[in-house]
Amino acid sequence: MADDIKKNKAKIKNVAKKELQNQAVKRKIKVEKGGQKKIKVDTAKENKIRKVGVKKPVVNDSKKNETKKNQIKKRRFYDYSLIFIILFLLMLGLIMIYSASSYTANLKFKNSAYFVNKQLIFVGLGLILMIIVSIIPYQFWIKLSKPIYLVATGLVGAVLVIGRDANGARRWINLFGIKFQPSEFVKVAIIIFSSYYLVKYKNDLHSTDRKVAEKKLWILFGAVFVPTLLVMVENLSTSIIIFLIAFCMSFLGTSNKRLHTVGAIAMGVILFFSKPFVKFIYERGARDYHLTRLLVWAEPEKFSRDGGYQVIQGLYAIGSGSLFGKGLGQGMQKFFLPESQNDMIFAIIVEELGLFGAGLIMGAFVFLIYRMIKISFSVKDPEGVYLVVGIFIHLSLQVILNIAVVTGVLPNTGVSLPFISYGGTSILVLLGEMGIVLSVARSIKLDY
């Protein structure tokens, strides 16, 4: 009985082996001794038969290859044009800082390159920070939005207690020998927190029930008002920028525009009546640091000893620049213009490089903002969109306000020109923000 079973098994194995050989001949598969197979790739089909008598389903090679090609074609986007324009503005800023500050630096520190050397250190640190932040997924910052907001608010609160006075205002903190301006961190903290909030409550913010949408908007404005009011005590211009960042982002993040319409009208009325109001309260005996800034704006000639001198000298610099300017390093107003390497550096640029140089810088900023808008339209994740939108709103506001201040359209509020004005904290925060933009851009997948 056992012998019959063995013979039947051997017979079945031989039959199966012959069938396999016949199939192998048809598929151009070479069968070696011991029943092992060596597969030749068939252009139409690629089947591997591992056990005798067992067939695997046929895989379509063309579809498999197409899938692999599609995976290979997906490339992450890296905006090199954005990096180029950032480097261009940084280089131009270093050149203009040296031109504007060399005389003052030589008088005070016996080193004409004192300010540009310090700025160069911060630019180097900022670029390293930008690279690191660009590698980190931007979702990381969204997850930390609440702690970032609390830390930034705590720091601006600490300024009022342990801050250092400079030029009549308390804006800096000195920790472990490092001097920095916490209000600059609040700007990016509000951008990150607003991005988180607008996405989390997007259904309520786009609700057809107006009360539901306005309630969420008031909660956001309340959260923004806390650091804004703390900053406003000593830095009116930065507090305005912080509030406007949240105001503009929330305008884009809700379908209910009533609060924004009322707010925009109120801001327009305040700006229109600000000059006569300031004069009125001054005549009634009011005196204040911020009031003096507004009085200088209203009548710079009359209050030249209280700050109007800087505004007037800035206007002289702009007026003497003509089309192509006096030439790099040939400007004269930097000898009379206080802190010319800081907020008033645009006046020196116009004087030395003329309207051509001013147009070149403004064109560079327009291109930078255009690239960020392009990225925001290409990103599918709403959190990434709001981050980029918030950063280009911040950048746009600072450029517009700085140029408006230098030309006398708005009161002198101490707003720096991004990437160009002297300032370590400002350049670190701006390059950190550019790192976030690049991180968002890296999430874009290109088909090529």
C-alpha positions as CSV (number, residue, x, y, z in Angstrom):
1,M,0.0,0.0,0.0
2,A,2.8,2.4,1.0
3,D,4.7,1.5,-2.2
4,D,1.6,2.3,-4.4
5,I,1.2,5.7,-2.7
6,K,4.9,6.5,-3.3
7,K,4.6,5.5,-7.0
8,N,1.5,7.7,-7.4
9,K,3.2,10.7,-5.9
10,A,6.3,10.2,-8.1
11,K,4.0,9.9,-11.2
12,I,2.1,13.1,-10.2
13,K,5.4,14.9,-9.7
14,N,6.8,13.8,-13.1
15,V,3.6,14.9,-14.8
16,A,3.7,18.3,-13.0
17,K,7.3,18.7,-14.0
18,K,6.6,18.0,-17.6
19,E,3.8,20.6,-17.6
20,L,6.1,23.1,-16.0
21,Q,8.7,22.5,-18.7
22,N,6.1,23.0,-21.4
23,Q,5.0,26.3,-19.8
24,A,8.6,27.3,-19.4
25,V,9.3,26.8,-23.1
26,K,6.3,28.9,-23.9
27,R,7.4,31.7,-21.5
28,K,11.1,31.4,-22.5
29,I,12.0,30.3,-18.9
30,K,15.0,28.1,-18.5
31,V,14.4,25.1,-16.1
32,E,17.5,23.8,-14.4
33,K,18.2,20.5,-12.7
34,G,16.4,19.8,-9.5
35,G,13.3,21.6,-10.8
36,Q,14.7,25.1,-10.1
37,K,13.9,27.9,-12.5
38,K,15.8,30.9,-13.8
39,I,13.5,33.6,-15.1
40,K,14.2,35.6,-18.2
41,V,12.4,38.9,-18.3
42,D,9.6,38.9,-20.8
43,T,8.8,42.3,-22.2
44,A,5.1,41.6,-21.9
45,K,4.9,39.7,-18.6
46,E,7.2,39.0,-15.6
47,N,6.0,35.9,-13.7
48,K,7.9,34.1,-11.0
49,I,6.8,30.6,-10.3
50,R,8.3,29.5,-7.0
51,K,6.5,26.3,-6.4
52,V,5.5,23.5,-8.7
53,G,2.0,23.8,-9.9
54,V,1.4,27.2,-8.2
55,K,0.7,30.2,-10.4
56,K,0.8,33.8,-9.2
57,P,-1.5,36.5,-10.8
58,V,0.1,38.3,-13.8
59,V,1.3,41.8,-13.0
60,N,1.1,44.4,-15.7
61,D,4.6,45.8,-16.1
62,S,3.6,48.9,-17.9
63,K,1.4,50.1,-15.0
64,K,4.1,49.2,-12.4
65,N,6.7,51.1,-14.3
66,E,4.4,54.1,-14.7
67,T,3.8,54.2,-10.9
68,K,7.5,54.1,-10.2
69,K,8.1,56.9,-12.8
70,N,5.4,59.0,-11.1
71,Q,7.1,58.5,-7.7
72,I,10.4,59.5,-9.2
73,K,8.9,62.5,-10.9
74,K,7.4,64.0,-7.7
75,R,10.0,66.5,-6.5
76,R,9.8,68.8,-3.6
77,F,9.9,72.5,-4.4
78,Y,12.7,74.7,-3.2
79,D,12.3,78.4,-4.1
80,Y,15.8,79.5,-5.2
81,S,14.6,82.8,-6.6
82,L,13.3,83.7,-3.1
83,I,16.6,82.8,-1.6
84,F,18.4,84.9,-4.2
85,I,16.3,88.0,-3.5
86,I,16.8,87.6,0.2
87,L,20.6,87.5,-0.3
88,F,20.4,90.4,-2.6
89,L,18.6,92.6,0.0
90,L,21.0,91.4,2.8
91,M,24.1,92.4,0.7
92,L,22.6,95.7,-0.2
93,G,21.7,96.3,3.4
94,L,25.3,95.6,4.6
95,I,26.7,98.0,1.9
96,M,24.3,100.8,2.9
97,I,24.8,100.3,6.6
98,Y,28.5,100.8,6.1
99,S,27.9,103.8,3.9
100,A,25.5,105.4,6.4
101,S,27.3,104.6,9.6
102,S,31.0,104.7,8.8
103,Y,31.5,108.3,9.9
104,T,29.6,107.9,13.1
105,A,31.2,104.6,13.9
106,N,34.7,106.1,13.4
107,L,33.9,109.0,15.8
108,K,32.4,106.8,18.5
109,F,34.3,103.5,18.3
110,K,37.4,104.4,16.2
111,N,36.3,101.7,13.7
112,S,34.4,102.8,10.6
113,A,33.1,99.2,10.1
114,Y,31.8,98.8,13.7
115,F,28.1,98.7,12.8
116,V,28.5,96.6,9.6
117,N,30.7,94.1,11.4
118,K,28.0,93.6,14.1
119,Q,25.3,93.3,11.5
120,L,27.3,90.8,9.5
121,I,27.4,88.5,12.6
122,F,23.6,88.7,12.9
123,V,23.2,88.1,9.2
124,G,25.4,85.0,9.4
125,L,23.4,83.7,12.4
126,G,20.1,84.6,10.7
127,L,21.0,82.6,7.6
128,I,21.9,79.6,9.7
129,L,18.6,80.0,11.5
130,M,16.8,80.2,8.2
131,I,18.3,77.0,6.9
132,I,17.5,75.1,10.1
133,V,13.9,76.4,10.2
134,S,13.4,75.6,6.5
135,I,14.3,71.9,7.2
136,I,11.9,71.7,10.1
137,P,8.3,70.9,9.0
138,Y,6.2,74.0,9.5
139,Q,3.5,71.9,11.3
140,F,5.9,71.8,14.2
141,W,5.4,75.5,14.8
142,I,1.7,75.2,14.5
143,K,1.6,72.5,17.2
144,L,3.7,74.8,19.5
145,S,1.5,77.9,18.7
146,K,0.1,78.3,22.2
147,P,3.4,77.9,24.1
148,I,5.1,80.3,21.6
149,Y,2.3,82.9,22.1
150,L,2.6,82.6,25.9
151,V,6.4,82.9,25.9
152,A,6.3,86.0,23.6
153,T,3.6,87.6,25.7
154,G,5.6,86.9,28.9
155,L,8.7,88.5,27.4
156,V,7.0,91.7,26.4
157,G,5.5,91.9,29.9
158,A,9.0,91.4,31.3
159,V,10.3,94.4,29.3
160,L,8.1,96.7,31.5
161,V,9.8,95.3,34.6
162,I,13.4,94.6,33.7
163,G,13.7,96.3,30.3
164,R,16.5,98.7,29.4
165,D,15.9,102.3,28.4
166,A,17.3,103.6,25.1
167,N,16.5,106.8,23.2
168,G,13.6,107.5,25.6
169,A,11.9,104.1,25.3
170,R,12.1,100.8,27.2
171,R,12.1,98.1,24.5
172,W,15.1,95.8,25.2
173,I,15.9,93.0,27.6
174,N,19.4,92.0,28.5
175,L,19.8,88.3,29.3
176,F,23.2,86.6,29.9
177,G,24.8,89.6,28.1
178,I,22.5,89.3,25.0
179,K,20.4,92.3,24.3
180,F,17.3,91.7,22.2
181,Q,13.9,93.2,21.5
182,P,11.0,90.9,22.5
183,S,8.4,92.8,20.6
184,E,9.9,91.5,17.4
185,F,9.2,87.9,18.5
186,V,5.6,88.8,19.2
187,K,5.1,89.5,15.4
188,V,6.0,85.9,14.4
189,A,4.2,84.5,17.5
190,I,0.9,86.2,16.4
191,I,1.4,84.9,12.8
192,I,1.8,81.3,14.1
193,F,-1.0,81.6,16.7
194,S,-3.5,83.2,14.2
195,S,-2.7,80.5,11.6
196,Y,-3.5,77.8,14.2
197,Y,-6.7,79.6,15.4
198,L,-8.1,80.4,11.9
199,V,-7.8,76.7,10.8
200,K,-9.1,75.2,14.0
201,Y,-12.2,77.3,14.0
202,K,-12.7,77.7,10.3
203,N,-16.2,76.2,10.4
204,D,-17.3,78.8,13.0
205,L,-15.6,81.7,11.3
206,H,-17.4,80.8,8.0
207,S,-20.7,80.1,9.8
208,T,-23.9,81.7,8.3
209,D,-24.8,82.6,11.9
210,R,-23.1,86.0,12.3
211,K,-23.0,85.8,16.1
212,V,-21.0,82.6,16.0
213,A,-18.4,84.0,13.6
214,E,-18.1,87.3,15.5
215,K,-17.7,85.5,18.8
216,K,-14.7,83.6,17.5
217,L,-13.3,86.8,16.0
218,W,-13.6,88.6,19.3
219,I,-11.8,85.8,21.1
220,L,-8.9,86.0,18.5
221,F,-8.8,89.8,18.9
222,G,-8.8,89.5,22.7
223,A,-5.8,87.1,22.5
224,V,-4.0,89.6,20.2
225,F,-4.8,92.6,22.3
226,V,-2.9,91.3,25.4
227,P,0.6,91.4,23.8
228,T,-0.4,94.4,21.7
229,L,-1.2,96.5,24.7
230,L,1.9,95.4,26.5
231,V,4.0,96.4,23.5
232,M,2.1,99.7,23.0
233,V,3.3,101.0,26.4
234,E,6.7,101.6,25.0
235,N,6.5,100.8,21.2
236,L,3.5,102.2,19.4
237,S,4.7,101.4,15.9
238,T,5.3,97.7,16.6
239,S,2.0,97.4,18.4
240,I,0.2,98.8,15.3
241,I,2.0,96.2,13.1
242,I,1.1,93.4,15.5
243,F,-2.6,94.3,15.5
244,L,-2.7,94.9,11.7
245,I,-1.1,91.4,11.1
246,A,-3.9,89.7,13.0
247,F,-6.6,92.1,11.5
248,C,-5.6,91.3,7.9
249,M,-5.2,87.5,8.5
250,S,-8.6,87.3,10.2
251,F,-10.1,89.2,7.4
252,L,-9.0,86.5,5.0
253,G,-10.0,83.7,7.4
254,T,-13.7,84.5,7.8
255,S,-16.7,85.1,5.6
256,N,-18.1,87.7,8.1
257,K,-16.5,91.0,7.3
258,R,-18.7,93.4,9.4
259,L,-16.2,93.8,12.2
260,H,-13.4,94.4,9.7
261,T,-15.4,97.0,7.8
262,V,-16.2,98.9,11.0
263,G,-12.6,98.6,12.1
264,A,-11.2,99.9,8.8
265,I,-13.5,102.9,8.9
266,A,-12.6,103.6,12.5
267,M,-8.8,103.5,11.6
268,G,-9.4,105.9,8.7
269,V,-11.3,108.4,10.8
270,I,-8.6,108.3,13.6
271,L,-5.8,108.9,11.0
272,F,-7.8,111.7,9.4
273,F,-8.4,113.6,12.6
274,S,-5.1,112.7,14.4
275,K,-3.2,115.9,13.5
276,P,-5.8,118.4,14.7
277,F,-6.5,116.2,17.8
278,V,-2.8,116.1,18.7
279,K,-2.5,119.9,18.4
280,F,-5.6,120.3,20.5
281,I,-4.4,118.2,23.4
282,Y,-0.9,119.7,23.2
283,E,-2.3,123.2,23.6
284,R,-4.2,122.0,26.7
285,G,-0.9,121.1,28.3
286,A,-0.5,117.4,27.6
287,R,3.1,116.1,27.3
288,D,4.1,112.6,26.4
289,Y,6.8,110.7,24.5
290,H,4.3,109.3,21.9
291,L,2.6,112.7,21.7
292,T,5.9,114.3,20.9
293,R,6.3,111.9,18.0
294,L,2.9,112.8,16.6
295,L,3.6,116.6,17.1
296,V,6.8,116.2,15.1
297,W,4.8,114.5,12.3
298,A,2.2,117.3,12.4
299,E,4.7,120.2,12.4
300,P,8.3,119.0,12.0
301,E,9.7,122.6,11.6
302,K,8.0,123.8,14.8
303,F,9.2,120.9,16.9
304,S,12.7,120.4,15.3
305,R,14.3,120.2,18.8
306,D,12.0,117.4,19.8
307,G,12.6,115.1,16.9
308,G,11.6,117.1,13.9
309,Y,15.2,117.6,13.1
310,Q,15.5,113.9,12.0
311,V,12.5,114.1,9.8
312,I,13.6,117.4,8.1
313,Q,17.2,116.0,7.5
314,G,15.6,112.9,6.0
315,L,13.5,114.9,3.6
316,Y,16.6,117.0,2.6
317,A,18.4,113.7,1.8
318,I,15.5,112.5,-0.4
319,G,15.2,115.8,-2.1
320,S,18.9,116.0,-3.0
321,G,19.1,112.5,-4.5
322,S,17.8,113.3,-8.0
323,L,17.5,110.4,-10.5
324,F,20.8,108.5,-9.9
325,G,21.9,110.0,-6.7
326,K,25.2,111.5,-5.6
327,G,27.0,108.2,-5.7
328,L,27.6,105.4,-3.2
329,G,29.3,106.8,-0.1
330,Q,29.0,110.4,-1.4
331,G,25.9,111.4,0.6
332,M,26.1,114.4,2.9
333,Q,23.0,114.1,5.1
334,K,24.4,111.1,7.0
335,F,26.7,113.5,8.8
336,F,23.6,115.3,10.2
337,L,20.9,112.6,10.2
338,P,20.8,110.9,13.7
339,E,20.9,107.0,13.6
340,S,21.0,107.1,9.8
341,Q,21.8,103.4,9.7
342,N,18.5,102.5,11.4
343,D,15.0,103.6,10.5
344,M,16.1,106.4,8.2
345,I,18.4,104.4,6.0
346,F,16.0,104.7,3.1
347,A,16.7,108.4,3.0
348,I,20.4,107.7,2.6
349,I,19.7,105.2,-0.1
350,V,17.7,107.8,-2.1
351,E,20.4,110.4,-1.6
352,E,23.2,108.2,-2.8
353,L,21.5,106.0,-5.3
354,G,18.7,108.3,-6.4
355,L,15.2,107.3,-7.5
356,F,16.8,104.5,-9.5
357,G,18.2,102.9,-6.2
358,A,14.9,103.5,-4.4
359,G,13.0,101.9,-7.3
360,L,15.4,98.9,-7.3
361,I,14.8,98.2,-3.6
362,M,11.1,98.6,-3.9
363,G,11.1,96.3,-7.0
364,A,13.1,93.7,-4.9
365,F,10.5,93.8,-2.2
366,V,7.7,93.5,-4.7
367,F,9.3,90.5,-6.2
368,L,9.9,89.0,-2.7
369,I,6.2,89.5,-1.8
370,Y,5.2,88.1,-5.2
371,R,7.1,84.9,-4.6
372,M,5.4,84.4,-1.2
373,I,2.0,85.0,-2.8
374,K,2.9,82.4,-5.4
375,I,3.8,79.9,-2.7
376,S,0.6,80.6,-0.8
377,F,-1.4,79.8,-3.9
378,S,0.5,76.6,-4.5
379,V,0.1,75.1,-1.0
380,K,-2.9,72.9,-0.3
381,D,-2.6,72.9,3.5
382,P,-4.5,75.9,5.0
383,E,-2.1,76.2,7.9
384,G,0.8,76.6,5.5
385,V,-1.2,79.2,3.5
386,Y,-1.9,81.3,6.6
387,L,1.7,81.2,7.7
388,V,3.0,82.5,4.4
389,V,0.1,85.1,4.1
390,G,0.9,86.3,7.7
391,I,4.6,86.7,6.9
392,F,4.1,88.6,3.7
393,I,1.5,90.9,5.4
394,H,4.1,91.6,8.1
395,L,6.8,92.3,5.5
396,S,4.5,94.5,3.4
397,L,3.4,96.5,6.4
398,Q,7.0,97.2,7.6
399,V,8.1,98.3,4.1
400,I,5.1,100.6,3.6
401,L,5.3,102.1,7.1
402,N,9.1,102.7,6.9
403,I,9.0,104.4,3.5
404,A,5.9,106.4,4.7
405,V,7.7,107.6,7.8
406,V,10.9,108.6,5.9
407,T,8.9,110.6,3.4
408,G,6.8,112.3,6.2
409,V,3.5,110.7,5.3
410,L,3.2,109.0,8.7
411,P,4.7,109.9,12.1
412,N,8.2,108.7,13.0
413,T,7.4,105.5,14.8
414,G,10.7,103.6,14.7
415,V,9.8,101.0,12.0
416,S,12.9,99.4,10.4
417,L,13.3,98.7,6.7
418,P,13.3,94.8,6.5
419,F,16.7,93.2,5.7
420,I,18.4,96.6,5.2
421,S,18.1,98.6,8.4
422,Y,20.6,97.9,11.2
423,G,19.3,95.7,14.0
424,G,20.2,92.2,15.2
425,T,16.8,91.1,16.6
426,S,14.9,92.3,13.6
427,I,17.2,90.5,11.1
428,L,17.0,87.2,13.1
429,V,13.2,87.3,13.2
430,L,12.9,88.2,9.5
431,L,15.3,85.4,8.4
432,G,13.5,83.0,10.8
433,E,10.2,83.9,9.0
434,M,11.8,83.3,5.6
435,G,12.8,79.9,6.9
436,I,9.2,79.1,7.7
437,V,8.2,80.3,4.1
438,L,10.8,78.0,2.6
439,S,9.6,75.1,4.8
440,V,6.1,75.7,3.5
441,A,7.4,75.8,0.0
442,R,9.2,72.5,0.4
443,S,5.8,70.9,1.0
444,I,4.8,71.7,-2.6
445,K,5.3,68.7,-4.9
446,L,6.2,69.3,-8.5
447,D,5.5,66.9,-11.4
448,Y,8.6,66.9,-13.6
